[in-house]
Amino acid sequence: MNPDTAELALGEATSELSVAPRRTDAARGPAARAAGSLARLRADAARMAAVRASWRALWLSRLFVLVSGAGAVAAFGVGSTRGAFNPPGTTSGFGWLGDALAGPVARWDSTWYLVIARYGYRPDLAPYTSARTAYFPLYPLLMRAIGWLGTPLVLAGVLVSLCAFALALYGIHRLTMLELSRRTARSLPRTQAADVARLAVLVTAFSPMAFFFSAVYTDALYMALSVGLFWAARNGRWALVGVAGALAGATRSTGLMLAVPALILYLYGPREDRPPDRARTGAAAGARALALSLRPRYRLRRDALWLALLPAGVALYSGWLALSGGEVLGPFHAEQAWSRHFVGPYVGAWDGLTAGFDGVRQLLSMQTHHVYFKLAGGSPYIAAWHNLMELAFLLLAIPALIVVLRRLPLAYGAYVLAAMALPLSYPVAPQPLMSVPRYLVVLFPLSIWLAAWLAERPRLQRPALVLSVALMALFIAQFSTWHWVA
């Protein structure tokens, strides 16, 4: 029996002794069924704790983002938008108050999603519109659906992001409780696991790049789908795994990488739906021990066919583009418009290290007539700062990944490695680690690690959160005033 069905099973057992059968709610209609679902939710302490923690983190963090971003626009204006893709009427033109409120939610890549939601991809106008295909369709489709109801597209994008972010925070809380309180050598008492889950939600909502979760970006939607896939896989709901994976693939290209943790959880677990078909290997040595450790603990069954849905989102998008006059591989070829190129698996990390070192040389030289690295444009000082900042995020993620591999099931660490394969194998020539901080913020296993680390060090919790909030305020101000962040 898994945690999601325990209360339902108890309810069914109790209903056999009651006078009124469960079918009475169905006879009463949707209102009665909704009331019954709400009552069961309130009776579940674990779910209510997740709801309270995620709701508190959601509204506090989004209020901070809104006030910080709008305040920055009011104080400093929108700066220079030269070189930014920003067609008229996409991120401005809403009045002075509307333009200020749009600051922390509609900048840079947001304009691409707004244009796609309004005009579509128009592959028939290639090559003029081919750059749009790098932005996958699920998010702008949801925006367009809400826009049909009369909602402005900017607000529609924010609503999609906020709803997805709320679901993601709830799922992170539930997953943290599930993993840290299960019976293993590294399990925690339930009260300690609850503290880690609460911290995991907080560090996610107030991480330096967390303002993207309420912006017109795909980050919140992608994280909600990836968290949902993990939860469904841990509980053996493979139809939901296939659907969540397909939707994630229709959200961004890294959605394909979710096939890695899905397969690991199916074959090796841990799983709540049934016990393993094969026990863990005993004492062995050499090649035999390696072979036994690689042997799947769960046999393939018919429900494994649902995993074939995982690449469906990317396949359908590519097929639609081909039928509409575009290229089948257009979404991947379009990355060349941003100077991304393949350098080898994870080789971009070395390029980023080199760029960071050259950035230090540039800053210490205190001059701009000689540039130590390839510069696409703008100030060498600003480019050096970006290279250093992005490298710092990557370097901090490496020890976090090591601990994730040690303390959480293998699927979590494998997911982080797989998700970072694309940006670290296809770097941007003048800025190798471009957008890496934003790619890292959606990798929720890293947040679970940070929460567990902070839970063991209570004195560091408040300073760490204050530092994170201060960095987020800085990045919000930059983003809202049209300065590139990630």
N, C-alpha and C positions, 0 to 999 in steps of 0.2 A: 504494500500500500504506500503510495507516495504522498507527500505533504499536501498536495492540492486536492486529493480525493479522500483524505482521512475524515474530514468534517462531513463531507457528503455521505460517506458510508455510515458514519454514526447517525446522521440525520435519517437515513433510510431505515436503520435498525430501530430507531426510536419511533418512527412513524408507524411501524407495524403494531405498536402497543397503543397508539392514540386512536381516538374515535374518528377524527376527520382524516381521510386519506390525502396524500400529497397532490392528487389530481385536482383538488379543490382550487388551488392557486391558478392552475391552467384554465379552469372553468371561469374564474373571475376575470381573466383577461390580462393584457400587458401590465396594467398598473399593479395588480396583485403580484405578478411574477417579479416586477422590478422591486417592489417592497420586500418580497421574500429574499431576493438577492442581496439587497442592502442590509437586511437583518442578518443574513449569514456572514456578510463582510464584517459587520460590527461585532459579531460574536467571535471572530477569528482574531486573536490578539496579535499574531505575527503579521497578518496583512494590515491591520489597523496601524501597527507600529511603522510599517513601511509607508503607508499613506501619509501619516503625520510627519515623518521625517522628510519625505520627498516634497510634500507641499510646503513645509517651512523653508527648506532650502530653495525651492523654486521661486516663491514670491519674494524672499529676501534678496536673492541674487539678481533676479530680473529687475527689481526696483532699483538696486544699486547700479546696474548697467544702464537703465533708462536715465536716471538722474545724472550719472557721470557723463554719458554720451551727449545728452541734450545740453548739459551745462558747458561742456567743452565747445560745442557748436556756438552756443550763445556768447561765450567768452572770447573765442578765437576765430570764429567764422569757419568756413569750409576749406580754406587754404587754396592751393592751386591744384586743379584737376587735369593739368596738361598730361597727355599720354594715357589717361584713363578712359576706358570705354564707358560712356555715360550719355546715351541719347537723351534728348529733351523729354521731360515728363516722366522719367523713370525714378530718379531719386530726389527730385525737387519739384517745385511748383505746387506745393500743398499749403501755401501760406507760411508765415513766419514760424508759427507754432508747429505746424506739420513738418516743415523742413528740419526744425530742431529735433523733433522726435524721431525723424527718419535717420538721423545721424548714426546712432549705434546699431541700426538694423539694415540699412540699405547703402552699401558701399562696395566698390570693386566688383568681385564676381557676382554680387547680387544683381547687378544690372543685366548680366547675361541671362539669369533665370527670369527676370522680369520681361526682357525682350522675348524670350522663348515662350513664356506663358501668354504673351499678348499676340505675337505674330507667328509662332511656330518655328520649326527648323528651316523650312523652305530649302530642302536639298536641291530643288530644281534651279536655284539661283547660285549654285556652286560655281566658282570658288569663293564668291563674295560672302556666303553664309557658312562655309565649311567649318570655321572655327567654332560655331555653336555646337557642333556634334560632340565636342569634348565634354559637354554638360549633359548628363544622362536625364532621361525624361520623367521619372516618377514624380520628383519634387515639383517641376513646373506644371505637370498635369494636375496635381492636387491643388496648386495655386489657381489654375485656370478653372477648375471645378468650383472652388469657392468664389472666384470672381464672377462666375455666371449668376450667382445670387445677388450681385450688385455690390460686393465688397471690393474696395480698391485692392489692386494686386499686391502692393506693399504690405497692407494689413493681412491679406490672405496668406502671404508667405510667413509672416510673423506668427499667425495662428497655427499654421502647420508645424512650425518649429517649436512653439511652446507646447502644443499637445504631445508632440513626439518626445520632447525633453522631459515632460512630466512622466511619461511612460518609461523612459530610459532610467530616470532616477529611481522610480519604484522597482524596476527590474534589478537594478544594481543592488539595492537594499536586500531584495529577496535572494539573489544569487550569493551575496556575501554571507548571509545567514546560512544558506544551504551548504556552502563549501566549508565554512569555518566551524560549523557545529556538527558536521557528520563524524561518524566514529572512525577516526584514524589516529595515528600516533601524534599528529600535529593539531588535533581538534582542540577547540576552546570551550570553556563553559558557556552556556547560552547567554549569560549576562555579558560576558566579555565579547562574544560574537556580536551581540546587539550593539555594543559600543563601537566596534569596528564598522558595522553596517551603517550606523549613523554618521561616522566620520567619512566613510566612502562616499556617501551622498553629498556631504559638505565639501570635501576636497574636489569633487567633480563639478559642483555648481559654482565654486569660487576659485577654480583654477585660473591661471593667468590668461588662458585663451578661451575661457568658458563663455565669453560674450558672443561667440559665434553661434551658440546654441539657441539664441533668440533672434539671430539675424536671418536675412533671406539667403541662407546657405543650407547645404544638405547635411551638415554635421549632426544635428539633433535627430533627423529622420534616420540617417544611417546607423547611429549609435542605438537608437530604439530597436531597430530591426536586428542588429547584431546581438544585443542583449536578449531580445525575444528568442532568437535562434538558439542561444546557449540554454536558456531556460527550458525551451521545448525539447531540446536534445537530452538535457539531463533528466527529464521526466518521460522520455521515450515517446514523445508526440511527433512522429516523423513526418506526418503530413504538414504540420505547422512548420517544421524545420525546412521542408522544401519550399513552402510558400514564402516564409521569411527570407530565405536565401535568394529566391528569385526576385523578390521586391528589393532586397539590398543590392543585387546586381543591376537592377534598373535604376538605382539611385546614384551609384558611383562605381567606377571600374574595380576598386578594391573589394567590392562585394563578392567577386569570384573567389577571393581568398578565404571566404567563410566555409568553403568546401573542406578545407584542411581540418579545422576543429570539429566540423560535423562528422567527418569520417572517423576521426580519432575517438570521439565520444561513442559513435555507433560500435566500433570494433573493440575498443579498449575500456570504455567507460570513464569515470563511474556513471552508473545509470540507476535511476530510482524505479524504473518500470519493471525490471525483472533481474534476478541474480545472474551472475556470469555463467556461461556454459562451461567454461574451463577455469579451474582454480589457478591461483598464482603459482608460479614455478618455485620449486624447492631449491635445495642446494645443487649447484652444478658449476662447472668450470669451463673456461675457454669458449670455443665456438658454439658448443652446445648451449651454454648459458645465454649467449647472445641470440641464438635461434629461438630458444624458448621464450625469451623476453619479447621478441618481435611477433610471437604467435598471438593472433587475436583472441581475446577472452570471450567474445560474443560471436556466434555463428551468424552468417547472413541468413536473413529471413525475407519473406515477401515485402515487409514494410521498408526494406532497404531501397526499394524502387522509388520511394518518394524522394530520395536524394538526387535522382535524375532531374528534378525540377530546379536544382541550385543554379545551373547556368542559363535557365530559361529567360531570365530578365535581359541579360546581355544578348542572347540569341535573338529574341523577339525584336529588340531595339535595332540590332544590326540588320536583321531581315527587313524590317520596315523601311530603314534608310535605303536599302538596295532597291526595294520595290518602288520607292518614291523618287528615284533618280539619283540617289547618292551612292556612296561606297559602302560595301559590307564592313570593311575595317576603318571606316571614316572616324569613329570615335577615338581610335587609337592613333591614326595618322594625324588627327587634329592637334595632338600634343606637340607636334613639331612647331606649331605657331608660337609656343611658349619656350622654344629652344630646348625642349627635353629630348634627350637622345640616350640610347642604350650604351652603357659602358661596361657591363658585366654585372653579375649578381652581387649586390651590396657594395660595389666599387664606389658608388657615389658617396659612401661614408668617408672614404679616404680623400676624395675630392673636397668634401666639406671640411675635413681636418686641415687640408692644405690651404683652402680659402680662409679659414679662421686664422691660421698662422700668418698668412699674408695680410689679413685685416689688422692684426696686432702691429705688424710692421708699418702699415699705413698710418695708423693712429699715432704711433710713437714717432713717426717721421715729422708729424705736424706740418705737412705740406701736401699740396694737391697736384703739383706739376708733374710728379712722377707717380704712376699708379702701379701697385705691386701685383694686381690681379686683373683678370679680364673684366672690363666694366661695360655694362650694357648702356649706361647713361646715368645722368644725375651726378650727385656729389660722391666722390670716393669715400669721404668720411661716413656718409649714411650707408653706403654699400658695405663698408667694413663693419659697421655696427650690426647690420643685418646678418652678415656671415658669422660674426661672433655669437650673436644671440641664438641663431639657429643651431650652431654647433653646441652651445651650452645645453640646450634642451635635449639634443641627441645624447650627449655625454651623461646627462642625468638619467636618461632612460635606460642606459645599458645596465647599471647595477640593479635598477628596478626590475628589468627583465630577468636577470639572474635569480632574484628572489622569487619572482613569479613562477619560474620553472621549478624552484625547490619547494615552495609552499602550497601552490595550487595544482590541480590536476594538469596533466601534460597539455591538454587541449588549449588552455588559456595562454601558456607561453608560446605554443606553436602558432596560435592565432596572431599574437603580436609580431612574431618573426615573419609570418607570411604577409601580414598587412603592410609591413614596412619594406617588403621586397620591391614593390613597384617604385615608390619615390626614391629609394636608395639605389636602384638599378637604372633609373631614368632621370638623372639629375638635370637641372637647368644649367647651361654652360656658364653664364656669369655669376650665378648664385646657386651652387650645387644643392644646398639643403632648403631651397625655397619651399615654404608651406609645411615643412616638417613639424614645427610646433603645433600647427592645426591638425595635422594627421595624427599626432600622438594623443591629443586631448580626447579623441573618440575611443581610444583603446582602453576600455574600462578595467581590464585586469591590472593596469598600472595604478589606477586609482585605488583598487582594492589593496594592492601592496602598500601604497603610501598610508592608507588608513590603518592597516595592521601595524606598520612601523610606528606611526604616531601613537597608536593605542598603547604600545609598550613604553612610550616615553611621554607621559602626561604633561611634563613641564614644557615640552616643545610644541604642543598642540596649538596654543594661542599664538606664539610667535610665528609659527609656520603659516597659519591661516591669515594673520595680519600681513605678512610678507606677500602671500599669494594675492590677497585683495589689493594691496598697493600696486603690484605689478599689473593686475587686471585693470585698475584705474588708469595707469599709464597707457596701456595698449588700447583701451577703449577711447581715450582722448585722441590718440594717434589715428585710429581707424575712423572715428567720427568726423575728423577734420581732413579726411582724404589723404592721410599719410599711410603708406603701405606697412602692414604689420606681418602678415603671413598668408 
